[in-house]
Amino acid sequence: MFKRHIIVIFIILLIGLAGTPPIKGQEDITVQNINFGELLMGNDVSKDDLPDCVVGVDFGGMKCATCPCGGGVNTFIEWHQKYSPKGFILVSFYTEDDSRKQIADFCKSRKVPFSIYLGGHISEMEITNFPTFVLFDHTGRIIYNGHPKEEKLNVSLANAIKSMPDPLLGADPYKKLSALADKIKQRKELGQILVALKTKHLNSEDADEKAEAEELVARLTRYGNKLLRQAGAKKAKEPLACLNLYQQTATVFKGDAIGDNAD
């Protein structure tokens, strides 16, 4: 009996490490099938931001948000606060039957911190029930598609976050540039790291080192440009937030062209 218990526990651990399997019949739908509508609140998310990230898409509306079940708004806020620093991207697609003012007033009253869009869809997928929550793991596969209040979603999200690599590094280990990779995890002095990569490691005669440097330069550049784009999008409606994000970007990317563009 004791041995059987050990075997069962071992199998459970293996399942947890392997992550949640993709939804049957939706294996061909990936995170790149997401199409964003009109941004109403929050940062404008691009398809370029999605690779290597866990992504959640909420399909709802004012009827869902204000109904007795709550549509999951409070839970979404908790998830954003807990997981977004780790690379979780959460967006809500409100139906086009709702007015912009209704949505904006409601989200401001609840201090919603994630991105809200009017419209939006996932190609090759028809959403017929509201609310519906679709969760993609860091490989871009759908691992949950259903009501946002189901406990299964909580489990799937937690497992996906655990198995997600650092978005700035990706899944492949860095052997030649492991020290720089460790520094990147701290999200500090990224400009100096970029300068070192460009001036030294990209010119290395070691093919593996050069390949790792190319990957890191591409990832850091994409991240820096994302911050610049998000800051620029806030300029008209949120000038203070725009200024703060530019200042943060200038500090983190000091020494590189991205930092200069933010200064």
C-alpha atoms as one frame of an Amber mdcrd trajectory, in Angstrom:
protein
   0.000   0.000   0.000   2.808   2.418   0.915   4.549   1.816  -2.438   1.306
   2.463  -4.316   0.926   5.804  -2.520   4.457   6.770  -3.549   3.737   5.861
  -7.174   0.517   7.899  -7.207   2.248  10.951  -5.712   5.083  10.606  -8.233
   2.623  10.511 -11.134   0.826  13.614  -9.826   4.146  15.463  -9.603   5.026
  14.481 -13.159   1.684  15.782 -14.421   2.226  19.077 -12.612   5.721  19.486
 -14.089   4.501  18.673 -17.570   1.921  21.443 -17.398  -1.678  21.489 -18.561
  -2.310  19.761 -21.912  -3.832  21.794 -24.776  -7.597  21.785 -25.284  -8.643
  18.915 -27.544  -9.787  20.136 -30.948  -8.132  23.554 -30.477  -4.496  22.536
 -30.880  -4.099  24.635 -34.047  -5.293  27.844 -32.388  -2.389  29.762 -30.874
  -1.860  33.026 -29.053  -1.091  34.660 -32.406  -4.755  34.142 -33.350  -5.683
  36.899 -30.900  -6.934  40.055 -32.622  -7.268  43.174 -30.491 -10.144  45.613
 -30.772 -10.198  49.302 -29.835  -8.157  50.055 -26.722 -10.237  51.783 -24.045
  -8.012  51.520 -20.966  -4.565  50.290 -19.984  -1.491  49.460 -22.027  -1.906
  48.709 -25.710  -0.860  45.085 -26.144   0.788  43.947 -29.370   1.128  40.451
 -30.803   4.882  40.971 -30.445   4.382  41.075 -26.653   2.790  37.624 -26.466
   5.551  35.046 -27.179   6.848  33.185 -24.087   4.112  34.720 -21.917   1.034
  33.238 -20.285  -1.904  35.132 -21.790  -5.493  35.349 -20.547  -8.352  36.731
 -22.649 -11.641  37.584 -20.958 -14.700  37.829 -23.198 -17.463  39.659 -21.369
 -19.463  42.827 -21.166 -21.285  45.130 -18.800 -24.024  42.550 -18.203 -21.380
  40.028 -17.149 -19.398  42.515 -15.068 -22.396  43.693 -13.027 -24.295  40.408
 -12.740 -24.389  38.495  -9.398 -21.519  36.207 -10.453 -19.370  39.296 -10.969
 -17.851  38.061 -14.222 -14.559  37.569 -12.368 -13.424  41.231 -12.319 -12.120
  41.109  -8.741 -10.343  37.835  -9.458  -8.804  39.281 -12.626  -7.440  42.230
 -10.646  -5.874  39.828  -8.128  -4.319  37.765 -10.924  -2.915  40.858 -12.597
  -1.345  42.103  -9.371   0.069  38.687  -8.506   1.228  37.392 -11.876   1.878
  40.333 -14.214   5.358  40.937 -12.707   6.161  37.383 -13.806   5.035  38.007
 -17.389   1.311  37.222 -17.281  -0.678  39.281 -19.805  -4.387  39.756 -19.140
  -6.823  41.541 -21.450 -10.604  41.933 -21.485 -12.623  42.104 -24.691 -15.953
  43.814 -23.998 -18.782  43.317 -26.450 -19.492  46.054 -28.948 -23.040  46.292
 -27.564 -21.647  48.238 -24.615 -20.951  51.954 -24.802 -17.431  53.266 -24.310
 -18.572  55.473 -21.435 -20.277  52.580 -19.626 -17.157  50.469 -19.833 -14.782
  53.282 -18.880 -16.895  54.401 -15.897 -17.220  50.845 -14.593 -13.516  50.014
 -14.981 -12.433  53.276 -13.372 -14.791  52.675 -10.434 -13.198  49.247  -9.902
  -9.671  50.568 -10.566  -9.088  47.913 -13.214  -5.303  47.814 -13.891  -5.207
  45.587 -16.979  -6.007  46.355 -20.626  -9.632  46.782 -21.711 -10.697  46.607
 -25.354 -13.969  47.247 -27.108 -14.308  44.249 -29.379 -11.595  41.776 -30.235
 -11.654  38.110 -31.185  -9.609  34.941 -31.578  -9.385  33.735 -35.167 -10.847
  30.264 -35.804 -12.773  30.418 -32.512 -16.407  31.373 -32.018 -17.343  32.672
 -28.573 -21.039  32.066 -27.911 -21.216  32.163 -24.101 -20.458  35.199 -21.949
 -18.416  35.460 -19.897 -15.761  33.174 -21.368 -12.107  33.062 -20.404  -9.426
  31.663 -22.736  -6.003  30.897 -21.282  -2.831  30.341 -23.330   0.346  28.907
 -21.833   3.821  30.249 -22.667   4.078  27.992 -25.720   1.006  29.698 -27.199
  -1.399  26.763 -26.747  -4.929  27.035 -25.340  -5.051  25.235 -21.995  -8.411
  26.544 -20.727 -11.597  27.697 -22.426 -14.635  28.203 -20.218 -16.278  30.232
 -17.465 -13.846  32.438 -15.496 -15.198  31.324 -12.115 -14.287  27.651 -12.533
 -11.690  26.334 -10.071 -10.031  24.490 -12.946  -8.973  27.868 -14.351  -7.186
  28.777 -11.107  -5.252  25.506 -11.230  -4.419  25.846 -14.933  -3.201  29.416
 -14.463  -1.031  28.572 -11.444   0.556  25.638 -13.289   1.131  27.738 -16.402
   2.859  30.482 -14.405   5.115  27.926 -12.697   6.267  26.461 -16.009   6.670
  29.834 -17.770  10.264  30.935 -18.461  11.397  34.505 -17.932  10.011  36.374
 -21.006  13.294  38.255 -21.368  15.266  35.019 -21.537  13.031  32.374 -23.100
  13.064  28.661 -22.418  16.550  27.771 -23.676  19.344  27.871 -21.042  22.278
  30.233 -21.511  25.599  28.458 -21.073  28.045  31.032 -22.389  26.249  34.105
 -21.057  24.710  32.705 -17.866  26.096  35.559 -15.745  24.433  38.174 -17.956
  21.214  36.136 -17.983  21.152  36.226 -14.176  21.539  40.011 -14.243  18.714
  40.369 -16.746  16.356  38.601 -14.338  16.774  41.563 -11.955  15.425  44.015
 -14.594  18.187  46.488 -13.753  20.912  48.108 -15.888  19.517  46.567 -19.060
  21.051  49.371 -21.118  24.542  48.520 -19.894  23.889  44.849 -20.576  22.784
  45.682 -24.126  25.935  47.719 -24.698  28.110  44.824 -23.493  26.237  42.391
 -25.720  26.542  44.599 -28.800  30.151  45.686 -28.367  31.645  42.464 -27.068
  29.602  39.301 -27.272  28.093  39.846 -30.736  31.666  39.987 -32.056  32.727
  36.789 -30.329  34.421  34.110 -32.410  32.593  31.516 -30.324  29.501  30.642
 -32.383  27.447  29.607 -29.325  28.262  32.798 -27.451  27.401  34.905 -30.480
  24.080  33.076 -30.948  23.147  33.619 -27.296  24.078  37.299 -27.596  21.895
  37.706 -30.680  18.941  36.158 -28.853  19.375  38.401 -25.802  19.782  41.563
 -27.888  16.573  40.758 -29.769  14.633  40.081 -26.555  15.890  43.143 -24.674
  15.312  45.392 -27.672  11.774  44.094 -28.075  11.117  44.701 -24.363  12.524
  48.230 -24.485  10.508  49.136 -27.561   7.412  47.752 -25.848   7.949  50.124
 -22.911   8.457  53.064 -25.277   5.286  52.172 -27.170   3.266  51.883 -23.969
   4.564  55.213 -22.681   3.740  56.922 -25.949   0.213  55.522 -25.908  -0.393
  57.172 -22.517   0.725  60.625 -23.618  -2.691  62.074 -24.498  -4.915  60.657
 -21.746  -2.430  59.842 -18.953   0.447  62.363 -19.192   1.744  61.680 -15.670
   1.785  57.916 -16.208   3.451  58.538 -19.567   6.208  60.618 -17.938   6.773
  58.042 -15.173   7.109  55.181 -17.642   9.513  57.160 -19.821  11.626  57.956
 -16.748  11.679  54.316 -15.628  12.646  53.188 -19.132  15.375  55.826 -19.373
  16.842  54.621 -16.069  16.712  50.901 -16.824  18.056  51.300 -20.385  20.591
  54.027 -19.619  23.566  53.819 -21.975  21.607  52.349 -24.893  19.622  54.052
 -27.645  16.370  52.887 -26.001  17.272  54.850 -22.869  18.162  57.887 -24.984
  14.781  57.725 -26.735  13.000  57.613 -23.376  14.957  60.471 -21.834
